[in-house]
Amino acid sequence: MPLTQQSLQPKSCQLAVWEITEEVVELFQPLQLNMVQEEELAIRQTIDGKKGYLAVRNALKSLEQSITTLTIAEDGAPEIPGKFCSMSHSVQYAAVSVGDRPVGVYIEQHRPQIERIAKKFLHNEEEKQLPKYDKIAWLTR
């Protein structure tokens, strides 16, 4: 289920965060995957991997973006013609960011290891905002 869908500053950037509460069949049902996407889904070995794959596509669809034109480059980056796109998922959440300029989104379930490596990825002000309890944080740039 979508947790949030919003336009960010600049207004050319959108973010959707999806809480993964559905089973695989429920996540699959509203999507019309093309043959390549069905093959990508089939190679996912775990239920959580399949749910994450489908949840990011549902999140993308919630932003009124076509999933049929979504492709994955050789380097693993998602591509949508004429847009920049970033996707990420953890066990409980999926996130997608789409924009007219380069965007990035990364979502991770909060673990103690994350706090230890946060300095590598966050500015000082962003790091101060990290919760010190077991909650999830997301960031889009």
Disulfide bonds with the S-S distance in Angstrom:
none
